[in-house]
Amino acid sequence: NALKVIFGKSSCSEFSKEAYTAVVYHNRSPDFHEEIKVKLPATLTDHHHLLFTFYHVSCQQKQNTPLETPVGYTWIPMLQNGRLKTGQFCLPVSLEKPPQAYSVLSPEVPLPGMKWVDNHKGVFNVEVVAVSSIHTQDPYLDKFFALVNALDEHMFPVRIGDMRIMENNLENELKSSISALNSSQLEPVVRFLHLLLDKLILLVVRPPVIAGQIVNLGQASFEAMASIINRLHKNLEGNHDQHGRNNLLASYIYYVFRLPNTYPNSPSPGPGGLGGSVHYATMARSAVRPASLNLNRSRSLSNSNPDISGTPTSPDDEVRSIIGSKAMDRSCNRMSSHTETSSFLQTLTGRLPTKKLFHEELALQWVVCSGSVRESALQQAWFFFELMVKSMVHHLYFNDKLDAPRKSRFPERFMDDIAALVSTIASDIVSRFQKDTEMVERLNTSLAFFLNDLLSVMDRGFVFSLIKTCYKQVSSKLYSLPNPSVLVSLRLDFLRIICSHEHYVTLNLPCSLLTPPASPSPSVSSATSQSSGFSTNVQDQKIANMFELSVPFRQQHYLAGLVLTELALILDPDAEGLFGLHKKVINMVHNLLSSHDSDPRYSDPQIKARVAMLYLPLIGIIMETVPQLYDFTETHNQRGRPICIATDDYESESGSMISQTVAMAIAGTSVPQLTRPGSFLLTSTSGRQHTTFSAESSRSLLICLLWVLKNADETVLQKWFTDLSVLQLNRLLDLLYLCVSCFEYKGKKVFERMNSLTFKKSKDMRAKLEEAILGSIGARQEMVRRSRGQLERSPSGSAFGSQENLRWRKDMTHWRQNTEKLDKSRAEIEHEALIDGNLATEANLIILDTLEIVVQTVSVTESKESILGGVLKVLLHSMACNQSAVYLQHCFATQRALVSKFPELLFEEETEQCADLCLRLLRHCSSSISTIRSHASASLYLLMRQNFEIGNNFARVKMQVTMSLSSLVGTSQNFNEEFLRRSLKTILTYAEEDLELRETTFPDQVQDLVFNLHMILSDTVKMKEHQEDPEMLIDLMYRIAKGYQTSPDLRLTWLQNMAGKHSERSNHAEAAQCLVHSAALVAEYLSMLEDRKYLPVGCVTFQNISSNVLEESAVSDDVVSPDEEGICSGKYFTESGLVGLLEQAAASFSMAGMYEAVNEVYKVLIPIHEANRDAKKLSTIHGKLQEAFSKIVHQSTGWEVGNVLVS
């Protein structure tokens, strides 16, 4: 009755009962090379065996004799003592057929009355190999599983191999088999891992009862698990995920692990529901146990269970009441095993047998373990943490406790153990981070993920106290460290993981407001908080607390407070050694805000405002970092600025003295146009250099700022702005100014250029690195040489010819390919440009909204002038950048509102801003987009109208517009006059249809202005014609300038344009003459305005320098008076303006080699500086004069020598 289990050959049926080897010819000791594959039945018994039959095959068939004659038999029983028989066998061969029931015995046993070959010696060698998922084929695993099975089935004695284990010896054998698991082979351990862990956990949760005693195997099982897991981790290194977790173990936790008492088919744990066969120590058997075991129980009862009385009458009554109650299983779980202390591990008597809860037992064992076991557990902390969390969740789920209040979900003993565990692990991290860097990084991450998980199941206050414990340990260590960056980096990772919790916002209690203190005096907390500099003495304390990292803020919004405190700490310029963490901490905040922004739960604006409230102190923190931010404005300082400024008007800010910018900022006036706003440091020792953030970090930080400004509640912001001092509001405006530059739209071409540049740069960098390495000798040099050789051999230089030396060619391995793929497709570039455009519009609209709030806030305060000037500056700057049509429409609307609300701001104080505004508006009037043109025209028209309404004359705007157009025409290359003409026509139409002003001179004045502008545009057309002919171009500009003889400001503009053109072509003498004429023109009008002895009388003073300078004199009758509104109001019609022009002229003469003229220019300058007692300037001038005269001497001596030689 052979089974059909032998796999058939290719041409036969799938399974057969027998398989034959090949015939070996004339060989007394034949070798058979066949491999026969057998499918083992799922259930093997002692009767299953393999039978081998040996045949003699006749070559010549004789009559009446068969071809094959059986000559011997032998067999292998499949099972022996319950274990599969595998390996090498040398079997004796019987000459006779075996008797009945032979299979139970092995052929080595001499059966009576049987004949054997060679007197029962082993003659047949055979090897059996098993591939089985049921049979472990490992003695250690076999023994462990057999013992656990015997406990399950309650079958004693247990036979393992030749051993018989009695019940009284079972405990020792079980413990030794658990500790021997470490000796088992790795392959079977991997194959049976899930089963092995299940059994170990079962022994922890349900301590077996052996010979009437409970045997506690918690410690032994925990040690075995720790060592097995560590072994797997070390030996299966290629099998880890990105967090360094072994995939086998991770999948065990995720898919396999369940609490042993929650299997779907397990009988109910109520009385009698356990059946007689399962002899685990459970509550059901307590009725059978002696009453003496019940004595110690009352002290660990949890009084939170209504079914259990707090102080029971007697232990026996208590047990009966528990067994009788319906909530029997719940109560038994409540009675946690945490009465266990380490002393209990030795004394096992006097205790009621219970089902233990795995997470409680695991926490306990982890806390009490030490030595190598503890080290193993720390190495793989993630596994035990995740196991514990899953056990906790299962416990809550299967006991219907998920709706129970969090405080009563877990017993205090367990919470104490968790607290102790977290505390010891935190101290491990702090004490070992320098020695075992990699291990501590893993441990830190695991701990953070564990606390993150606990936030979902435990009392949040308790988990926050654990986080606080970790923080305290790190902080106390930080003070003693010379270089704290590694530990701070670990703390950042820890915080980042905890803050990635799905209910992070809710955990921060965003809906509860900070309560203001009862007394009206400023609270102590704000004095100790991070940004205490932000509070003025009298203010709404509640608002201040919301915008500072005050104690109330940090108590109320705990996690957000930690994040922002980290940010403030690391960005603090005085923080030593934390510079490398800027990017990390900024990214953390940036990622948090990104996740809030894309979270559908917070899409409602009111909810977003609540979320933004958690980040209000961020505004203050970023304001503190203004001096350190990357300067995005550098590229803008040349763009669209009206003509150049005198060189000494502003000095670099690296000096130790307070720069002009700082002084003006402190005085509360606006900052000069051409210096970078926001660079003012608020101390007189501004010489200390700040480490500047990278462009990328600064950009991320500014995006965070804009997100908060966008989503925060407007009224709250307005209240806070009211409390800020002028200096702080100016600082905020500087930040917004920087934001405008940072998020300016670059355009597709820039992306394409960046794309090609990045690719080239990466190649260059690699070449440079290789050069650097080639400087040294040895293996590195050899490596580079080889890689170079490969580069040269390959046809393209990028696809390396041969794949040898792969170890060195890191760019060939998979992890480099993503960084090397630098060439972006057309679609990607377009998509990037689109996103960049959308971001630019969004950012600028947020800036505009914030400016509106600032304007509303300051319009009621006294110090509004300087602030409004700053607002206007940001607006003008945004107009100067590349902007979308959507933004510009809103921007022009805001600008119009600002001008109509505060006309005196523009026409009396910020005159330079007025000129700037005219220039920007004119530029947009020539835009190719009709909506922008119509808005710009409306703004320009209303500007004129506003100016006219103030004094029945809009000479100032008229002058500024004409000058701006002249400047635009003279400097801008891509200027479209056709569109500008259309805009001018629109302005004219507005004036004609304006009913209110129809009866005044206003329409005529507008017509007059438009006519002038058309004239300038006609000149522009001519200039464009002569663009390639510089002489004709300059001649034309000279004629245009001459045409403005009656308008000093415009003449000055064109003289400046001419000087600029000459300088471009290095015609320094001509440029100098233009500047001298400019200075003469200014001097002429200054002498009319200010009667000062030391100033030049007029253009007569300059006759020695230029013979035709008298052209600039203002003598004819039709010349306008300089007192008239809007005339000579430019910045050059001042003493400093004149000085600036003369210094530029001197510099140009010097470059042209006309040193005699330099002397004449300084003759005019010296009296001015003497009158002002400016010794510094005088010393500079005399130094330059010395240079000039020494050069004259040098040249003249050379000429005389030449003369002598000729004669």
C-alpha angles and dihedrals in degrees: 000000000000116000121242095240105117112105112241128231121258097273097040135072117291097255131019138179097238142022129203130214123220119275116260113211123226097337123136094197104032127189119219116203100187124128113209120195119210128189107222117222113246092240114045123192134188089264096063111101144146114248119206118198121190119210133195109218118207116221094202115040113229123202117278093002122108122236093239124047121186108234104170147008137204136159146194120219108225096217129041118181088342094306127112112250110230138150136058117340131189104195131192113234122226119216092209132059110269116254126245118298090012092139095077090066129061118244087242087073107087105234113210117257096015127125118224133194113254093003095298096310121148107264106151116073117198136160125215119197121186129204104192140155091194103047114059097200089205118111095213095049090042092054093047094048092045092053093046089048091050089053090049094050093035090227116154140214098041119212115212112172106309093339126100113202117201124206094253090056095042098093095058093043091050093050093047091048090052093051090044091058087089090066094057121108117269098233097060089041090057092045094050097031097119093048092045093052091045091055093046091050090047090055090051095048099041110031106209122242110231120182091345094307128107109237114209108214097166095110096043092047093047091051092048092049092049094051095043092050093048091049092051091048094052096044099042100050095147091058100069129114124226092280092054094254118144109245094221092055094041091052090048091057094042102043110014113033117095130155105270093236094053103065108136095241098039113124116253111272093230121117112299093005095104100070122224097272101068105076100186119136100261132151092257092073096048092097089065095047120092114268091236089078092064098067104094099047107089096075096064098048115128108229091202089083110089091204094064121067115230098232110025120207097233134349093246093053089047093055092047092050090050094048091047096048122097092227088062099133093045093051092048091055091047088057090078123196090241095109079087115109124171089268090059090060087072101037107057100168129092097041136114110242111244141171105258123220111239098220091050093049092045093051091048095049091047092051095049098040121100144175121023093351091058090046091052091049091050091050090058099027092140091067096054093041093052091044090052093049093049091048091051093050093047090048091053093044099047093044094048091242098129089098094044117109109272095237092062099042097090131031120251093244091061092047090051089052092050090049091050091047094050091046094052093045091050090052089049090054092049096046099041105036093105096047106039100028098163095045093047091050090055092045092049092051092046092050091050093050089048093054089045089056092045090057086067097053112021135059106291094218089056092050090048088054088054090051089049090052091054091047093051092052092050094045094051090052094045094065092061097047123099092203110028099172097101094052093043088050090054090049090051091053089048092051094043092056094047091049091053088076112130091235095043092128093050091047088059092058095231094180100058112086123220109259114232117233117263096239120071092225118104109274122249090233095067090055091058097039126104101259101031088144087077099071126086116207101259114041146122100284093202093060092045091053091052092056098041132064086248124162093256090051093051093046094048099042099032104173095036087050091054092049094049093043089054089050094049091046096051097041092049105116090220093057106114119222098357097104092106091060097059094095093045096052094042090051090051092056091041092052092048092053091045090054092049091048095053095040109110090209090068099041093110109096094227092053090046089054088055091050091048088053088068089062103042093113086061089078091058093045092052091046088057090055097053094114091052099049119108110264105244091168096070093092091051101053092089098042122102093340114148107251124308124300128231109277097233094051092090131022132199115276098225092089120102094241121086106268124229090257092057093046092051092045091052090047087055095239123126121278119253111269100241103048118084108263117230096033090107111116113205097228130075089232093069090143091091105103118235120214105245119225119240118262090250094052092045090050092051090048092050091048088055090050092051092048091055092045090049097050103032119104109269096219091053091050091048092052090050094047087054089058095049121099121239090256093055094046089051088051090053089051089051088054091051090048088054091048091056090056094041097054098038113140109255101191132228095283091063091052091050091048092047089050094056093040094052091052092049092044094054090052091048092048092052091050091050092049091051090050090052092050092046088063089075126058135233135050096342092056090048091050093053091046090054094047089048089051089054091049092053095045096052117086098231102026092230103065099060113228102227125022095223120119087036090156090067097038095076092166088065093060122092098253094062098051096082093055094044094054093092103144106093123202122247091253091053092051091049091048091050091049090050092051091046090052093049091048091049091052094045093047093049093047090053089050089050092051090050091050088053090053090048091051092049090048099048098038087084097046130084097236095058098120098072092041094049089049088056091048090051090049092055090047092051091046091053090050089053093055127076104276137176121250090245092058096043092056090056092040093055090047090054091046092051091049091049092050094047093047096045108022093154088060092067102032100042112023112021098043093152090052088054090056090047092049092052090051093050093046092049090049090054091044086067092051119129091226112087097212091055090048093051093048093046092048091050091049092049093047092049089048090057091044092050091050091048093050091055095057111358088254132074098198092136095056090039090055095043093048093049091047092046092051091048090049092047092049093047097048112024119088102188098048118142112209094181092065091043091055089055091051091050089053089053090052090050091051090051090053093048093049097043101112097188094059099033093106094050131078090257099100091050092050091050089050090050091051094047090050090053091049091050088053091054090048090053088054087051091057090053091047090053089053090055095042091118095043108069096184093053090043093054091045090053091049089050090053092047090050090049089053089062095057089126094049110062096187094054094043088052090050092054093044087053091049090052092049089051093051092048091049091051088058092043092245091145098166092053091045089051091052090052089051091048089053089049090051091047090052091051091045090052093057095037090058088056093047102039125029102211122152097215095054119090112268092234137286092327088076090064097053093104090060101042125018096206095046091112087080085083095060117119100218108120120098097244094060112117119241113252090227090068118111113272097006119121090357096131121112092254093063089079134085092257089048091055092047090050093052092048093049090050090049091051091050091050093048089050091052089048090054093241095134096163089061090050088061092050092052093050090050086068094043101047097067090052093053091043090054089051091044090229100164093174093057092043092053089051092050094049090048090054091046089053089053091049095049093045088054090050089051091047092051096044094051089051090052094050092051088052090052094054092051093053093052 
